[in-house]
Amino acid sequence: MKTEELAVLEKFYRLLLEFHERVDKFPRSRKYNLGDRILGNLYQTLELMIIAKYSKERRGHLREINLRLEIMRFHLRLCHDCRVISTKAYELLYERVNEIGGMIGAIIKREKDRLE
């Protein structure tokens, strides 16, 4: 596995850990609907990253990862609008999701160039 792919997997893993800590602090009314959805999406995304790591046909998995990151952006926005995370936390987490998205985008581009 290439260094960039290891880096994106590590960044995503750290993001998942951070969300676990944050969801634990969500109000009860948000923890079991919004919090569970966020963590479920993150776990599915992590699984897709691992599957893509070992797959020969990675493009479909990478596109699905990109889609799940977009869903995560909307989850973050909803967390902020529902006031379960602060503006500062929203900006920090959004930046991290965007950084991971940019790294996935670069891997997708490299895969596309490799296949053409």
N, CA and C atoms as an extended XYZ file, in Angstrom:
348
Properties=species:S:1:pos:R:3:atomname:S:1:resname:S:1:resid:I:1 pbc="F F F"
N         0.848       -1.186        0.000 N   MET     1
C         0.000        0.000        0.000 CA  MET     1
C         0.882        1.235        0.000 C   MET     1
N         0.466        2.212       -0.759 N   LYS     2
C         1.251        3.436       -0.876 CA  LYS     2
C         1.152        4.270        0.401 C   LYS     2
N         2.145        5.110        0.598 N   THR     3
C         2.227        5.953        1.794 CA  THR     3
C         0.994        6.838        1.940 C   THR     3
N         0.534        7.426        0.844 N   GLU     4
C        -0.642        8.309        0.898 CA  GLU     4
C        -1.880        7.534        1.360 C   GLU     4
N        -2.016        6.293        0.899 N   GLU     5
C        -3.172        5.497        1.289 CA  GLU     5
C        -3.107        5.117        2.765 C   GLU     5
N        -1.925        4.850        3.265 N   LEU     6
C        -1.773        4.593        4.700 CA  LEU     6
C        -2.107        5.848        5.501 C   LEU     6
N        -1.679        6.986        5.000 N   ALA     7
C        -1.931        8.258        5.695 CA  ALA     7
C        -3.425        8.555        5.762 C   ALA     7
N        -4.151        8.341        4.675 N   VAL     8
C        -5.586        8.638        4.681 CA  VAL     8
C        -6.317        7.674        5.608 C   VAL     8
N        -5.903        6.438        5.641 N   LEU     9
C        -6.525        5.467        6.542 CA  LEU     9
C        -6.281        5.855        8.005 C   LEU     9
N        -5.078        6.285        8.314 N   GLU    10
C        -4.751        6.711        9.684 CA  GLU    10
C        -5.531        7.970       10.065 C   GLU    10
N        -5.628        8.935        9.160 N   LYS    11
C        -6.386       10.165        9.437 CA  LYS    11
C        -7.865        9.836        9.677 C   LYS    11
N        -8.378        8.942        8.861 N   PHE    12
C        -9.781        8.585        9.015 CA  PHE    12
C       -10.020        7.863       10.341 C   PHE    12
N        -9.105        6.988       10.708 N   TYR    13
C        -9.218        6.271       11.981 CA  TYR    13
C        -9.238        7.261       13.151 C   TYR    13
N        -8.370        8.261       13.105 N   ARG    14
C        -8.350        9.280       14.163 CA  ARG    14
C        -9.658       10.083       14.190 C   ARG    14
N       -10.224       10.351       13.004 N   LEU    15
C       -11.510       11.045       12.925 CA  LEU    15
C       -12.606       10.195       13.582 C   LEU    15
N       -12.595        8.911       13.322 N   LEU    16
C       -13.569        8.004       13.931 CA  LEU    16
C       -13.448        8.018       15.448 C   LEU    16
N       -12.227        7.956       15.952 N   LEU    17
C       -12.021        8.022       17.407 CA  LEU    17
C       -12.552        9.325       17.991 C   LEU    17
N       -12.285       10.418       17.308 N   GLU    18
C       -12.758       11.713       17.802 CA  GLU    18
C       -14.284       11.766       17.832 C   GLU    18
N       -14.915       11.222       16.812 N   PHE    19
C       -16.378       11.222       16.804 CA  PHE    19
C       -16.940       10.363       17.924 C   PHE    19
N       -16.274        9.269       18.243 N   HIS    20
C       -16.732        8.454       19.371 CA  HIS    20
C       -16.762        9.287       20.650 C   HIS    20
N       -15.710       10.043       20.869 N   GLU    21
C       -15.659       10.889       22.065 CA  GLU    21
C       -16.760       11.946       22.035 C   GLU    21
N       -16.976       12.541       20.883 N   ARG    22
C       -17.978       13.605       20.786 CA  ARG    22
C       -19.397       13.064       20.921 C   ARG    22
N       -19.679       11.934       20.276 N   VAL    23
C       -21.030       11.370       20.344 CA  VAL    23
C       -21.366       10.977       21.780 C   VAL    23
N       -20.375       10.522       22.525 N   ASP    24
C       -20.612       10.190       23.936 CA  ASP    24
C       -21.127       11.395       24.714 C   ASP    24
N       -20.806       12.593       24.272 N   LYS    25
C       -21.216       13.817       24.959 CA  LYS    25
C       -22.493       14.436       24.382 C   LYS    25
N       -23.031       13.852       23.319 N   PHE    26
C       -24.276       14.367       22.743 CA  PHE    26
C       -25.388       14.258       23.778 C   PHE    26
N       -26.346       15.179       23.725 N   PRO    27
C       -27.532       15.029       24.575 CA  PRO    27
C       -28.245       13.721       24.204 C   PRO    27
N       -28.888       13.133       25.177 N   ARG    28
C       -29.546       11.842       24.956 CA  ARG    28
C       -30.507       11.876       23.764 C   ARG    28
N       -31.181       12.995       23.580 N   SER    29
C       -32.152       13.113       22.483 CA  SER    29
C       -31.495       13.059       21.111 C   SER    29
N       -30.198       13.301       21.025 N   ARG    30
C       -29.477       13.282       19.746 CA  ARG    30
C       -28.527       12.084       19.625 C   ARG    30
N       -28.131       11.529       20.761 N   LYS    31
C       -27.118       10.467       20.774 CA  LYS    31
C       -27.574        9.228       20.009 C   LYS    31
N       -28.836        8.854       20.177 N   TYR    32
C       -29.295        7.577       19.636 CA  TYR    32
C       -29.939        7.685       18.263 C   TYR    32
N       -29.993        8.842       17.694 N   ASN    33
C       -30.437        8.946       16.300 CA  ASN    33
C       -29.310        9.542       15.470 C   ASN    33
N       -28.992       10.775       15.698 N   LEU    34
C       -27.927       11.431       14.933 CA  LEU    34
C       -26.563       10.802       15.230 C   LEU    34
N       -26.259       10.587       16.491 N   GLY    35
C       -24.970       10.007       16.863 CA  GLY    35
C       -24.766        8.618       16.270 C   GLY    35
N       -25.797        7.782       16.358 N   ASP    36
C       -25.692        6.431       15.791 CA  ASP    36
C       -25.531        6.454       14.276 C   ASP    36
N       -26.227        7.365       13.619 N   ARG    37
C       -26.094        7.471       12.156 CA  ARG    37
C       -24.678        7.884       11.759 C   ARG    37
N       -24.140        8.846       12.478 N   ILE    38
C       -22.788        9.323       12.195 CA  ILE    38
C       -21.787        8.189       12.379 C   ILE    38
N       -21.854        7.518       13.514 N   LEU    39
C       -20.900        6.438       13.776 CA  LEU    39
C       -21.086        5.287       12.789 C   LEU    39
N       -22.326        4.973       12.442 N   GLY    40
C       -22.569        3.916       11.455 CA  GLY    40
C       -21.948        4.261       10.109 C   GLY    40
N       -22.124        5.498        9.687 N   ASN    41
C       -21.537        5.946        8.422 CA  ASN    41
C       -20.010        5.880        8.482 C   ASN    41
N       -19.450        6.289        9.604 N   LEU    42
C       -17.992        6.253        9.750 CA  LEU    42
C       -17.461        4.818        9.717 C   LEU    42
N       -18.148        3.911       10.400 N   TYR    43
C       -17.708        2.513       10.374 CA  TYR    43
C       -17.797        1.929        8.967 C   TYR    43
N       -18.881        2.212        8.268 N   GLN    44
C       -19.030        1.706        6.896 CA  GLN    44
C       -17.951        2.285        5.989 C   GLN    44
N       -17.623        3.546        6.195 N   THR    45
C       -16.577        4.175        5.393 CA  THR    45
C       -15.223        3.546        5.682 C   THR    45
N       -14.932        3.290        6.939 N   LEU    46
C       -13.681        2.624        7.302 CA  LEU    46
C       -13.601        1.243        6.650 C   LEU    46
N       -14.696        0.511        6.705 N   GLU    47
C       -14.722       -0.810        6.075 CA  GLU    47
C       -14.485       -0.709        4.578 C   GLU    47
N       -15.099        0.271        3.923 N   LEU    48
C       -14.885        0.467        2.479 CA  LEU    48
C       -13.430        0.815        2.181 C   LEU    48
N       -12.797        1.596        3.051 N   MET    49
C       -11.392        1.944        2.854 CA  MET    49
C       -10.516        0.692        2.922 C   MET    49
N       -10.820       -0.178        3.846 N   ILE    50
C       -10.039       -1.403        3.975 CA  ILE    50
C       -10.297       -2.324        2.789 C   ILE    50
N       -11.549       -2.424        2.357 N   ILE    51
C       -11.870       -3.235        1.183 CA  ILE    51
C       -11.151       -2.684       -0.043 C   ILE    51
N       -11.186       -1.364       -0.225 N   ALA    52
C       -10.518       -0.743       -1.376 CA  ALA    52
C        -9.019       -0.995       -1.345 C   ALA    52
N        -8.456       -1.036       -0.158 N   LYS    53
C        -7.018       -1.269        0.013 CA  LYS    53
C        -6.612       -2.598       -0.618 C   LYS    53
N        -7.457       -3.604       -0.508 N   TYR    54
C        -7.115       -4.944       -0.985 CA  TYR    54
C        -7.779       -5.329       -2.299 C   TYR    54
N        -8.568       -4.438       -2.857 N   SER    55
C        -9.315       -4.740       -4.071 CA  SER    55
C        -8.543       -4.357       -5.320 C   SER    55
N        -8.700       -5.151       -6.361 N   LYS    56
C        -8.104       -4.804       -7.659 CA  LYS    56
C        -8.967       -3.761       -8.370 C   LYS    56
N       -10.272       -3.880       -8.223 N   GLU    57
C       -11.198       -2.909       -8.803 CA  GLU    57
C       -11.615       -1.930       -7.705 C   GLU    57
N       -10.846       -0.878       -7.539 N   ARG    58
C       -11.013        0.043       -6.419 CA  ARG    58
C       -11.884        1.250       -6.717 C   ARG    58
N       -12.060        1.575       -7.969 N   ARG    59
C       -12.733        2.830       -8.308 CA  ARG    59
C       -14.137        2.939       -7.728 C   ARG    59
N       -14.901        1.860       -7.805 N   GLY    60
C       -16.259        1.879       -7.261 CA  GLY    60
C       -16.255        2.097       -5.752 C   GLY    60
N       -15.329        1.441       -5.071 N   HIS    61
C       -15.214        1.601       -3.621 CA  HIS    61
C       -14.788        3.022       -3.272 C   HIS    61
N       -13.865        3.560       -4.036 N   LEU    62
C       -13.392        4.920       -3.781 CA  LEU    62
C       -14.498        5.947       -4.001 C   LEU    62
N       -15.322        5.729       -5.028 N   ARG    63
C       -16.452        6.637       -5.263 CA  ARG    63
C       -17.458        6.548       -4.109 C   ARG    63
N       -17.687        5.347       -3.611 N   GLU    64
C       -18.587        5.169       -2.472 CA  GLU    64
C       -18.026        5.868       -1.227 C   GLU    64
N       -16.723        5.782       -1.024 N   ILE    65
C       -16.083        6.477        0.098 CA  ILE    65
C       -16.301        7.981       -0.040 C   ILE    65
N       -16.115        8.493       -1.251 N   ASN    66
C       -16.330        9.922       -1.501 CA  ASN    66
C       -17.764       10.324       -1.182 C   ASN    66
N       -18.720        9.512       -1.575 N   LEU    67
C       -20.126        9.783       -1.299 CA  LEU    67
C       -20.390        9.792        0.214 C   LEU    67
N       -19.810        8.851        0.933 N   ARG    68
C       -19.996        8.784        2.384 CA  ARG    68
C       -19.367        9.985        3.089 C   ARG    68
N       -18.275       10.493        2.546 N   LEU    69
C       -17.681       11.707        3.103 CA  LEU    69
C       -18.609       12.900        2.896 C   LEU    69
N       -19.292       12.944        1.772 N   GLU    70
C       -20.253       14.025        1.535 CA  GLU    70
C       -21.420       13.918        2.528 C   GLU    70
N       -21.874       12.711        2.784 N   ILE    71
C       -22.915       12.501        3.788 CA  ILE    71
C       -22.419       12.981        5.145 C   ILE    71
N       -21.156       12.706        5.450 N   MET    72
C       -20.572       13.146        6.720 CA  MET    72
C       -20.583       14.666        6.821 C   MET    72
N       -20.339       15.356        5.728 N   ARG    73
C       -20.375       16.827        5.767 CA  ARG    73
C       -21.765       17.324        6.181 C   ARG    73
N       -22.800       16.662        5.661 N   PHE    74
C       -24.157       17.060        6.031 CA  PHE    74
C       -24.472       16.675        7.473 C   PHE    74
N       -23.961       15.533        7.928 N   HIS    75
C       -24.127       15.172        9.337 CA  HIS    75
C       -23.492       16.232       10.235 C   HIS    75
N       -22.314       16.670        9.862 N   LEU    76
C       -21.640       17.715       10.649 CA  LEU    76
C       -22.463       18.992       10.691 C   LEU    76
N       -22.974       19.376        9.543 N   ARG    77
C       -23.791       20.586        9.484 CA  ARG    77
C       -25.021       20.459       10.384 C   ARG    77
N       -25.639       19.285       10.353 N   LEU    78
C       -26.801       19.047       11.196 CA  LEU    78
C       -26.427       19.098       12.681 C   LEU    78
N       -25.274       18.509       13.027 N   CYS    79
C       -24.790       18.586       14.417 CA  CYS    79
C       -24.628       20.030       14.863 C   CYS    79
N       -24.068       20.829       13.996 N   HIS    80
C       -23.863       22.246       14.324 CA  HIS    80
C       -25.199       22.968       14.440 C   HIS    80
N       -26.074       22.754       13.468 N   ASP    81
C       -27.368       23.437       13.485 CA  ASP    81
C       -28.246       23.006       14.658 C   ASP    81
N       -28.082       21.765       15.111 N   CYS    82
C       -28.826       21.269       16.282 CA  CYS    82
C       -28.118       21.605       17.594 C   CYS    82
N       -26.994       22.286       17.466 N   ARG    83
C       -26.211       22.757       18.613 CA  ARG    83
C       -25.670       21.630       19.500 C   ARG    83
N       -25.291       20.515       18.856 N   VAL    84
C       -24.633       19.466       19.631 CA  VAL    84
C       -23.115       19.565       19.530 C   VAL    84
N       -22.638       20.372       18.567 N   ILE    85
C       -21.218       20.715       18.508 CA  ILE    85
C       -21.091       22.223       18.307 C   ILE    85
N       -20.018       22.764       18.801 N   SER    86
C       -19.780       24.201       18.689 CA  SER    86
C       -19.332       24.557       17.273 C   SER    86
N       -19.330       25.844       16.984 N   THR    87
C       -18.847       26.321       15.688 CA  THR    87
C       -17.381       25.950       15.498 C   THR    87
N       -16.595       26.092       16.539 N   LYS    88
C       -15.180       25.748       16.460 CA  LYS    88
C       -14.993       24.253       16.147 C   LYS    88
N       -15.748       23.390       16.831 N   ALA    89
C       -15.670       21.944       16.583 CA  ALA    89
C       -16.136       21.617       15.167 C   ALA    89
N       -17.206       22.275       14.740 N   TYR    90
C       -17.720       22.078       13.381 CA  TYR    90
C       -16.645       22.402       12.352 C   TYR    90
N       -16.015       23.546       12.495 N   GLU    91
C       -14.983       23.962       11.546 CA  GLU    91
C       -13.804       22.995       11.542 C   GLU    91
N       -13.381       22.563       12.710 N   LEU    92
C       -12.261       21.634       12.819 CA  LEU    92
C       -12.587       20.293       12.168 C   LEU    92
N       -13.735       19.743       12.493 N   LEU    93
C       -14.121       18.438       11.943 CA  LEU    93
C       -14.385       18.522       10.447 C   LEU    93
N       -15.019       19.606       10.012 N   TYR    94
C       -15.286       19.795        8.584 CA  TYR    94
C       -13.971       19.856        7.805 C   TYR    94
N       -12.998       20.550        8.368 N   GLU    95
C       -11.685       20.652        7.737 CA  GLU    95
C       -11.036       19.268        7.619 C   GLU    95
N       -11.161       18.466        8.658 N   ARG    96
C       -10.580       17.115        8.629 CA  ARG    96
C       -11.257       16.231        7.588 C   ARG    96
N       -12.586       16.316        7.523 N   VAL    97
C       -13.318       15.541        6.517 CA  VAL    97
C       -12.905       15.997        5.117 C   VAL    97
N       -12.772       17.305        4.911 N   ASN    98
C       -12.337       17.818        3.607 CA  ASN    98
C       -10.929       17.368        3.261 C   ASN    98
N       -10.038       17.343        4.248 N   GLU    99
C        -8.675       16.884        4.000 CA  GLU    99
C        -8.679       15.418        3.556 C   GLU    99
N        -9.439       14.600        4.243 N   ILE   100
C        -9.551       13.190        3.868 CA  ILE   100
C       -10.177       13.070        2.486 C   ILE   100
N       -11.188       13.872        2.215 N   GLY   101
C       -11.821       13.871        0.894 CA  GLY   101
C       -10.848       14.239       -0.206 C   GLY   101
N       -10.001       15.216        0.046 N   GLY   102
C        -8.987       15.597       -0.935 CA  GLY   102
C        -7.996       14.474       -1.187 C   GLY   102
N        -7.634       13.773       -0.132 N   MET   103
C        -6.708       12.651       -0.288 CA  MET   103
C        -7.357       11.513       -1.079 C   MET   103
N        -8.623       11.238       -0.809 N   ILE   104
C        -9.349       10.205       -1.564 CA  ILE   104
C        -9.480       10.640       -3.022 C   ILE   104
N        -9.770       11.923       -3.244 N   GLY   105
C        -9.857       12.440       -4.610 CA  GLY   105
C        -8.563       12.249       -5.379 C   GLY   105
N        -7.430       12.467       -4.716 N   ALA   106
C        -6.130       12.269       -5.366 CA  ALA   106
C        -5.910       10.797       -5.709 C   ALA   106
N        -6.345        9.898       -4.826 N   ILE   107
C        -6.208        8.469       -5.103 CA  ILE   107
C        -7.102        8.075       -6.272 C   ILE   107
N        -8.316        8.613       -6.321 N   ILE   108
C        -9.230        8.344       -7.441 CA  ILE   108
C        -8.609        8.813       -8.745 C   ILE   108
N        -8.034       10.005       -8.738 N   LYS   109
C        -7.395       10.541       -9.949 CA  LYS   109
C        -6.238        9.653      -10.383 C   LYS   109
N        -5.440        9.218       -9.434 N   ARG   110
C        -4.313        8.345       -9.757 CA  ARG   110
C        -4.797        7.019      -10.340 C   ARG   110
N        -5.874        6.477       -9.792 N   GLU   111
C        -6.448        5.230      -10.303 CA  GLU   111
C        -6.967        5.436      -11.731 C   GLU   111
N        -7.631        6.561      -11.956 N   LYS   112
C        -8.173        6.860      -13.278 CA  LYS   112
C        -7.037        6.982      -14.292 C   LYS   112
N        -5.980        7.703      -13.919 N   ASP   113
C        -4.826        7.861      -14.819 CA  ASP   113
C        -4.150        6.518      -15.088 C   ASP   113
N        -4.094        5.668      -14.098 N   ARG   114
C        -3.453        4.363      -14.233 CA  ARG   114
C        -4.217        3.474      -15.206 C   ARG   114
N        -5.554        3.595      -15.210 N   LEU   115
C        -6.375        2.747      -16.052 CA  LEU   115
C        -6.513        3.263      -17.480 C   LEU   115
N        -6.167        4.515      -17.713 N   GLU   116
C        -6.323        5.080      -19.069 CA  GLU   116
C        -5.108        4.842      -19.919 C   GLU   116
